[in-house]
Amino acid sequence: MDTGILIARLVVGLVMAAHGSQKLFGWFGGHGLAGTGGFFEMLGFRPGRLFALAAGATEVLSGVLVAAGFLGPIGPALMLSVMIVAAVTVHWKNGYFATSNGIELPAMFSVAAIALAFTGFGQFSLDALTGLDAMFGGPTTGAYPRTCTCTRRSRGRVSKSRSTTCCHVPRTRRPSTSGTETEGPTSAARTCACALSSALRRLWA
């Protein structure tokens, strides 16, 4: 899943950044700030150059954030906002398909932004590398925490507690003097990790 999310992020993010660079710098056959600003003034956005700068910068920034997997839902939110404006002001009256300059392209970018906001950026992202994924809602494989059961054994009795994050502390066993296997120190470590992570989740919430 992380590989799929990475591919989606790179394609959506880099294409959006390139789309914005057309407005800002005239790259990839774009019209730059002057040409885009004139078009914006025809739409009623004045001063056109300032609005062109805002739109282009938002597209580039959102694309870079999504491609890099940085700052959680901020990039998708910026992308969604600029696509909604584009769809309503330019494309809506032309129907759906891009062949008639309809809303097809903004709709696809909007759906991708919403999907990435819900799934999170995955393991192969700057958020995962820096630990920011926890701040934005959950483990690196999703924007929302998964639930797991942490098991603790004490004197033959088993107790279970629910935690909002999965614990992957390895379990070890050691032989006892009676010849049976008992839980090693890492079992207690796992229980503590689950309890601590659950408490931290409640504080962030």
NORURWO-V466399 format. One record per pair of residues at least 12 apart in sequence whose C-alpha atoms are under 7 Angstrom apart, sorted by the first residue. I is the first residue (numbers start at 0). J is the second residue. Records with the same first field share a line. If there is no record, write none. Layout:
I->J / J
This chain:
1->121 / 122 / 123 / 140
4->120 / 121
5->123
8->65 / 66
9->66
12->62 / 63 / 65 / 66
13->62 / 63 / 66
15->58 / 59 / 62
16->58 / 59 / 60 / 62 / 63
17->59
18->58
19->55 / 56 / 58 / 59
20->55 / 59
22->35 / 51 / 55
23->52 / 55
32->48 / 51 / 52
33->48
35->51
36->48 / 50 / 51
39->51
54->81
57->77
58->78
61->74 / 75 / 77 / 78
62->74
67->124 / 125
68->120 / 124 / 125 / 126
69->124 / 125 / 126
70->126
71->119 / 126 / 132 / 135
72->116
75->112 / 113 / 115 / 116
78->112
79->109 / 112
82->105 / 109
85->105
86->102 / 105
90->102
117->142
118->141 / 142
119->139 / 140 / 141 / 142
120->139
121->139 / 140 / 141
122->139 / 140
127->139
144->163 / 164
145->163 / 164 / 165
146->161 / 162 / 163 / 164 / 165
147->161 / 162 / 163 / 164 / 165
148->160 / 161 / 162
149->161 / 190 / 193
151->190
162->193 / 197
163->197
164->196 / 197
166->189 / 192 / 193
168->185 / 189
169->185
170->185 / 186
171->183 / 185
